[in-house]
Every structure is written in structure tokens, then in C-alpha cells.
Amino acid sequence: MFLLILFTLLFFILLVSYISYRLAFYAPKRLPEGEVSMPVGEQYEAHRPGISKFVDEMLSRPFEAVTISSHDGKKLYARYYHVADGAPLQIFFHGYKSSAELDCCGGSKLANRLGQNTLVVDQRSHGKSEGSSITFGVKERKDCLCWIHYARMRFGDDVKIILSGLSMGAATVLMATDLELPENVIGVIADCPYSSPKAIIQKVCRDMHLPAKLMYPFVRLGARIFAGFDLEESSALSAVAKAGIPILLIHGEDDRFVPCDMSRDIHKSCGSRIVFETVPGAGHGLSYMVAPQRYEEVTTEFVKSILEG
């Protein structure tokens, strides 16, 4: 009887952990090349034409397809947009279950306009990059380091590199600052990041009317067993406390997915120079669409300041 109870309990724990893994970390079905899944919800409806225009412009621009191997042997894919030889390079990372075409179209266009070459990455388990599990920035931050090494090998050790991301991509580039980055990585631009994988998972559990503190251990166990990583290995909050490079932090004040307070916490924790800009009325990832002029001004000023040293 004891063994039966123990077996039943273990089976229940594994079952709930596996379901949690499938819901939170398993990679979504890939869309055919050229197709982009637009965000849904009333906050996005008014901006759908503008978003579609940015996406169409990005898809129409010529690029070079680039592939590298990740730290754990997965094939990673990116699009390289060339502006000028010897120009600074901005590397872009998109969000959770999203796409480079959607999340990076505006920022990449602005960077090109500012005279920077851009590398727009398909995060692992998205787009054309290999993988079956999304790791909320834990493994993705090491992929970020692989892309930095690729850039240094291709463009030289002195190429100035800026890391940029939106949502999970923003958390990824902030979490990458807890790694040993080369000196030519001169800054980070993070748009609506979450403070930690644990914090955003617990927030989503609450949104789903689930007991966050009760569910989180199952989610963490599912990540360990079925995706091979620990949710608490890194966080934006802990990484920026040790960061040694300037950071631009942008967040919409009406973000209903990643609360703006998460960026406020990151701002308070940051140990390096940080510029923090909030956008009134902007939902998740919509700061550029809601306040394009201010967004471009803040980004341009930050980029100019770090390029000038």
C-alpha cells in the first residue's frame, strides 16, 4: 500500500510537471516562411496597420541569411542587414513564442537609419533556429554570447556591439550581462523585460487563476526534467546588479502581460548607468507604436552617448 501511494504521488508530480512543461516551455508550431502571427487583443487593434507596415517593410528588405552553432550544438539562424562597412552592429532578440519579423521590425529599421548594421536573430525553438524548448532567457543568454563571438570573428574584435531585445528578448540581453561579455559590447537596449523567469511565470499563473506559489515548483521541475535547465539560474534583476555597461530600459505603463513594475525593479537594482523611460498608455511591446517620436529620440540619444564613449 505504501509503495502504491508513493508511486501514485510520483506519477502525479511527473504528470503535472510535464503538463507545465508543455504549456510553458514546449516550442510552438512554426509558421511557414514569410508568415507572421500578429498579436491579438484590444490594445493592439488600433496599431495593427502600423505594425503590419513595419513587418512588410522588414520582409521586403534584402538580407543575408546567417547560421551558427549554439553552446549546446543547436543550429541558430539570423538575418544580417548591412548598412556600411565598419559600422556598429546591433543584435536583436525577439520575445516568447513570437518572431523576429514582428518584434524587431521597428527597432531594426531605426538602427539601420542610425547607420548601424543589424543582426536579427531567431531565438532558439523559434523561426528557423533549432530546438524544442523555450528557456525564458536562461539558455538564450548563452546563445546571445555565441552571436557576439560570431560578430567579433566576422567584423573584428573592435566592432562596437549593442544588444537589443523586446519582452523575453529584452530579458535575454539583460541576463546576458551576467556572462563575461567582451569589452566591445558597449550597451543594452531592453524593451518591456520581465525581472525574472520565476516572477513572470508566477504572474501568468495568477492571470490563469491558479495558485502561483503552489504551481511554481511543478513548473520549475518540468523545466529541469524535460527542458534541461533551472529557471532560477539567472534573472534580469540579479544580472543588472553586476552589469558594467550602460542600459536603456523602456516599458509601457499599460503593459498587461509584463507589468511595468518589473522594469522599475530592474531600474532600482541596476549597478551601471541606466536610462529608464516609461510610455503612458502603451501596452506590451507597443511603446514604439504609441510614442514613436519620443521612442526614437530616447533611443537615438542613448546610442549616440554610448558610441561616443
Summary of the structure (lengths in Angstrom):
residues: 309
radius of gyration: 19.3
end to end distance: 69.8
largest distance: 72.5
contacts: 1064
relative contact order: 0.13
helix: 46%
strand: 17%
